[in-house]
Amino acid sequence: MLIAAADLLPGLRERAGEINGEVLTFADADALRALETITKRRPAVVALERLFAVTPRGAALINRIKADPALRQSEIRVLAHDSDYQRIVPRQPPPTAPALDQRGTRRAPRFKMAPNVTAHVDGKVATLVDLSTVGAQVVSPGALKPSQVVDIAFSDRIDKVRCGAAVVWTAFQMVDAAPRYRAGLDFVDADAGPIGAFAERHKA
């Protein structure tokens, strides 16, 4: 099954390459209908165009598929319509003792970062405040808005991590007469292993 903006579906079909069996396509506006079909037909592969995958609706669809035991055999891929980018979304086991965040929802354990740990958010240097395998809190000089789709990257001498993220919340601040944007990000096409290892190396 392929899911993308209607005008990107032809490009996504090309990038998906040769696929054995029936191929179903859905526009991103029909995500609920796509989910109903996924639940009923349990496709071997569900491929989302990357621009859709990093939106809140796309992230919700991915999480819904991952949370359904009946869909355990459905592989989730994130593809780009205009490049060779392709990623299989990892199936992460639920944490044994998840913490509660400020919104009262269950999250993966979150680690406060040491001072001066930075990340690049859409190419701009931001301070990495805290980090978990599913999201991060950053302070950025660049404007960030809820539902905005961004790329985030952070690295050290051991590894480099890069993934898409959706901005969940923001707070405008003035620091030394300069504007700053504190924001919470939810990761989408992220690999939990390298992120967790980075958090362990740089936690406060």
N, C-alpha and C positions, 0 to 999 in steps of 0.2 A: 504494500500500500504506500502511495506517495501523497504527501500533504504539503501544499505550498500556496502562495498567492496565485490566483488564477493565471495571471500573465507570466508567472515563472514556472508553471507546471511543464511546459514543453522542454525548457532548458534542464529542469530537474530530471525529466525522463531520460534525456540524453546522458546526463552525468551518472545516472543509476546504472548504465551499461546493460549488459545482457542479463535478463532475469527469466528464470524458468517458471512457467505457470502463469496464472492470471495476474494482471496488474490492475489494481483499482486506484483511481486518483480522486482526491478531494481538494477543493479550495480551502484555504485557511478559514474563510468565513463559515464553512460548514464543519467546524471542528467537532461539534456535538454529534452530528450525524456520522462523522468519521469514527468517533469513539463508540457509538452504538454498533457500527459495522465491525470494528475491531473486536469488541466484546463478543459479538455473535459468531464471527468467522475465524477469529484467532489466527491472523496471518503470520507467516513465517518471519516477515520483515516489515517493519513500519519505518518509513524514511521521511523525515521532516526537513524541509529547506531551512538552512541555518537562520535566515532572517526571521522566520516564523518561530523556530525553536527557542530563540532567546527572548521572545515576548512573554508576558505573563500568561497568556492563553496557551502558548506553545509549551511553556514550562509546566503548566497545570496538566496538560495532556500527557506529557512524558511521565510526570509523577503518578498520574492515575494508572497508566499502563504498568509502571514499575510496582505499584502497590497491589495489583490484582494477581493473586497466586495462579489463577487460571490462564494468565497471559505470560507465564514464566518462560515459555518457549518462543515468544515473539521477540525477535531481536529489534532493538531500537537504534536507528542510524540517523545521524545529522549530516546532511550534504549541503554543499553550496551549488547554486545554479550556474555560477560563472567561473568556477575554478575546480581543481581536483581535491579540494578539502573534503574529507570524509572521516567521520568518527563514529565508533560504536559506543553508545551510552552504557557505562558500566552498571551492573546490577549490584547495588550496595546493600548488604544486610543491615537491618535496622539496628541502631546502637542499643546496647543492653541497658544503659541508664541515661537516656537523653535528658538534657537540661531543659528548663523552661525559660524562654526568652521573655523580653519585656512585654510582648503581646500575649503571653500565656499559651503559646503554641509549642508543641514538642519539636525540638531541634537537635541537631548533632552537637556534641560538646564543642564549646567555643572557647578559644584561647585569646587572652589579651596579649598583644604584641609588645615586644621591647621597644623603647624609644628609638625613633629614627628609622624604623623599618618602613620601606616605601613600596609602592606598586605603581604601575602605569595604567591609568584609566583613559581609554581612547587616546593614548600617546602622551597624556599629561601626568606629571609626577604627583602622586597623592600619598598621604601618610596612611599606612595600614594600621588601624586602631585595634581591631580584633579579627580573628579568622577561624572558620570552621570548614569542614569538608563540603558544606552546602551553601556557604555565603561568607560575606565579610562586611565590616564597617570601615569606611574610609573618610578621610577629610581631604577634599580636593579644591584647588584654586579655580578649577573650571566648573561651570554651571552644570548641575545635575538635577533632573526632574523625575518624579515618579513615573514609572512605566517606560522610561527611556532605556534603550538597548545599548550596551557598551561592551567593549573588549577590556579585559583586565589581565595584566601580566605582572608577575613578580618572580624574582630570581635571586640566586646566590651562587657561590662557587660550585655547589653540588648539583643543582638542578634549576630548570626554568619551567615555570607553569604559565600557561595562557589558556583562557577560556572565555566564553560569552557570559554575560550576566544581565539581569534585569534590575533596574533601580526600584526598590520597594518603597522607600521613604527617604525624605531629605529634610534638612534643617539648615537655614541660612544663618551664618555667623559672621561677625566682624572681628578679625584678629590683627592687632596692631594697625588698624585703619585699612586693612585689606580684606576683601570679601573671601569667605571660605564656605564650602558646602559639605556638611557632614551627611553621609548617606549610607543606607543599608542596601546591600546587593545580594541577590539570589543567583547562584551559579546555575548554569544549564548544562552545557556539554563539558563537564569538568570530571577529571580523574581524581577520585578521593585519595588514592595512595600518595602521590606526590604532594598534594595539598596538605594532608595530615602530617607528612614528614617535615614539610617546610614549617608548619605551625609549631611542631615540637622543637625544631632547631631555633626558632626565633621568638618563642613565647617569653613573656616577662617573668 
